Amino acid sequence: MENSANIRDTALAASTPSASAGWYAVAMLCAALLLSFTDRLIINLVVDPIRTDLSLSDVKISLLQGAGFAVIFALAGLPCGRLADSINCRNLIAAGVTLWSGATIACGLAVDFWSFFAARVAVGLGEAALVPAASSLIIDLFSPHRRGLALGMFSLGATFGTGAALFIGGVLLGWIDAGWFSSVPSIGALAPWRLLMILVGLPGFALLPLLLLIAEPPRRHTTGLLALSAVFGRLLANNATVLRVCLVKGVLGAGDYALIAWLPTLLQRAYGMTPLEAGSMVGLAITISGVTASLAGGALSDAIARRWGMRTRVVLLLGCYTLTIAGAASILFADTGQQAALAFAIWALGSIGGYVVGHVVMQENVPNEMRATTIALSLTVTALIGIGLGPTLVPLVVAHGFGGDGKLQSAMGTVSLVASLLAFIVIWPPIRDGFRSARARV
């Protein structure tokens, strides 16, 4: 399978778009991913004001953070992936950006739990199209030995988006509190958290014309969509590598979203930080770790693929998930807000590195006809397990495992540690196969 894929990619090299067109597409898609994560996660910075204004419990807030977004994100993921394998990916992405940007603005206008929940559902529906379609575009725009770096650059959008949601959100809240927007008609008198939602939803509309300048690359296949039976066959091939990577992304996602959803609140409740201080600290932690993991993970995986073959990329996940275990354990024992943020940075270094490497591993273990579908499947699993359960598990563990609101940090550490240990166990068989493949090439 690997040899035939290499031959096909080499034969089609002449039809690959120019490097400048490829990197322009990566830059615009990275910007779209940044905005998607900003709009997805901005709610985490204003949990307590929303809870107070709408009279919500922590569990209801967690549903807005997680399940409200994740359910439709999961349900729409696979259909969007199948669409991306058969229609113009650029236009599908543009439609998604339009929908989620408008829905983020609608979050700021919500009057109760259910109207907020409906707006979050629409955010999830719009974002479901982005990563499958963008991944398919990037794979067709770059040669096999540059895909790791290209996908790593694209994933920077998630890193900067997570940091931007917290850092820029904190800055905007400061400006709002200072009265910078008080004279703006219609919205100036809104509560700060409402105005914040509206302001972060607007940039998506400015990005649309730039996205439409991306040149759709020629499809690297002519056989059309694979039958579902063939899709399932590829998921189970090579010791179920693709399926296992999908599963570990979901399991580890529970830890990701448990920490991202509640760390800003922990820093404010337990360590007395302001929203700006909490957002800046978490944003700095995930940005530094994310940039390092995205670029180093992509480039290192390319180097390993060139030296020992593409099937050995997966061994890098061993180091990535070891880091997540160390980060989760450190959260349990952190005594200050700075220590908690540093522990989160260690977690993020491993988690984001694993995301980038796993992304390429999945793409290289399936034919071109199902690349977007494969990514969509991983996003569906991540949405159901990670986004859907992660934020809600924390208050549930607090209530039923530790018996009090003062144990938020212990619950966060417990959820993330269990998630990282499970991910390590699930991914071990493909890692073992990767080591065997590397030894055979020595």
Rosetta blueprint (number, residue, H / E / L):
1 M L
2 E H
3 N H
4 S H
5 A H
6 N H
7 I H
8 R H
9 D H
10 T H
11 A H
12 L L
13 A H
14 A H
15 S H
16 T L
17 P L
18 S L
19 A H
20 S H
21 A H
22 G H
23 W H
24 Y H
25 A H
26 V H
27 A H
28 M H
29 L H
30 C H
31 A H
32 A H
33 L H
34 L H
35 L H
36 S H
37 F H
38 T H
39 D H
40 R H
41 L H
42 I H
43 I H
44 N H
45 L H
46 V H
47 V H
48 D H
49 P H
50 I H
51 R H
52 T H
53 D H
54 L H
55 S L
56 L L
57 S L
58 D H
59 V H
60 K H
61 I H
62 S H
63 L H
64 L H
65 Q H
66 G L
67 A H
68 G H
69 F H
70 A H
71 V H
72 I H
73 F H
74 A H
75 L H
76 A H
77 G H
78 L H
79 P H
80 C H
81 G H
82 R H
83 L H
84 A H
85 D L
86 S L
87 I L
88 N L
89 C H
90 R H
91 N H
92 L H
93 I H
94 A H
95 A H
96 G H
97 V H
98 T H
99 L H
100 W H
101 S H
102 G H
103 A H
104 T H
105 I H
106 A H
107 C H
108 G L
109 L L
110 A L
111 V L
112 D L
113 F H
114 W H
115 S H
116 F H
117 F H
118 A H
119 A H
120 R H
121 V H
122 A H
123 V H
124 G H
125 L H
126 G H
127 E H
128 A L
129 A L
130 L H
131 V H
132 P H
133 A H
134 A H
135 S H
136 S H
137 L H
138 I H
139 I H
140 D H
141 L H
142 F L
143 S L
144 P H
145 H H
146 R H
147 R H
148 G H
149 L H
150 A H
151 L H
152 G H
153 M H
154 F H
155 S H
156 L H
157 G H
158 A H
159 T H
160 F H
161 G H
162 T H
163 G H
164 A H
165 A H
166 L H
167 F H
168 I H
169 G H
170 G H
171 V H
172 L H
173 L H
174 G H
175 W H
176 I H
177 D H
178 A L
179 G L
180 W L
181 F L
182 S L
183 S L
184 V L
185 P L
186 S L
187 I L
188 G L
189 A L
190 L L
191 A L
192 P H
193 W H
194 R H
195 L H
196 L H
197 M H
198 I H
199 L H
200 V H
201 G H
202 L L
203 P H
204 G H
205 F H
206 A H
207 L H
208 L H
209 P H
210 L H
211 L H
212 L L
213 L L
214 I L
215 A L
216 E L
217 P L
218 P L
219 R L
220 R L
221 H L
222 T L
223 T L
224 G L
225 L L
226 L L
227 A L
228 L H
229 S H
230 A H
231 V H
232 F H
233 G H
234 R H
235 L H
236 L H
237 A H
238 N H
239 N H
240 A H
241 T H
242 V H
243 L H
244 R H
245 V H
246 C H
247 L H
248 V H
249 K H
250 G H
251 V H
252 L H
253 G H
254 A H
255 G H
256 D H
257 Y H
258 A H
259 L H
260 I H
261 A H
262 W H
263 L H
264 P H
265 T H
266 L H
267 L H
268 Q H
269 R H
270 A L
271 Y L
272 G L
273 M L
274 T L
275 P H
276 L H
277 E H
278 A H
279 G H
280 S H
281 M H
282 V H
283 G H
284 L H
285 A H
286 I H
287 T H
288 I H
289 S H
290 G H
291 V H
292 T H
293 A H
294 S H
295 L H
296 A H
297 G H
298 G H
299 A H
300 L H
301 S H
302 D H
303 A H
304 I H
305 A H
306 R H
307 R H
308 W H
309 G L
310 M H
311 R H
312 T H
313 R H
314 V H
315 V H
316 L H
317 L H
318 L H
319 G H
320 C H
321 Y H
322 T H
323 L H
324 T H
325 I H
326 A H
327 G H
328 A H
329 A H
330 S H
331 I H
332 L H
333 F H
334 A L
335 D L
336 T L
337 G H
338 Q H
339 Q H
340 A H
341 A H
342 L H
343 A H
344 F H
345 A H
346 I H
347 W H
348 A H
349 L H
350 G H
351 S H
352 I H
353 G H
354 G H
355 Y H
356 V H
357 V H
358 G H
359 H H
360 V H
361 V H
362 M H
363 Q H
364 E H
365 N L
366 V L
367 P L
368 N H
369 E H
370 M H
371 R H
372 A H
373 T H
374 T H
375 I H
376 A H
377 L H
378 S H
379 L H
380 T H
381 V H
382 T H
383 A H
384 L H
385 I H
386 G H
387 I H
388 G H
389 L H
390 G H
391 P H
392 T H
393 L H
394 V H
395 P H
396 L H
397 V H
398 V H
399 A H
400 H H
401 G H
402 F H
403 G L
404 G L
405 D H
406 G H
407 K H
408 L H
409 Q H
410 S H
411 A H
412 M H
413 G H
414 T H
415 V H
416 S H
417 L H
418 V H
419 A H
420 S H
421 L H
422 L H
423 A H
424 F H
425 I H
426 V H
427 I H
428 W H
429 P H
430 P H
431 I H
432 R H
433 D H
434 G H
435 F H
436 R H
437 S H
438 A H
439 R H
440 A H
441 R H
442 V L
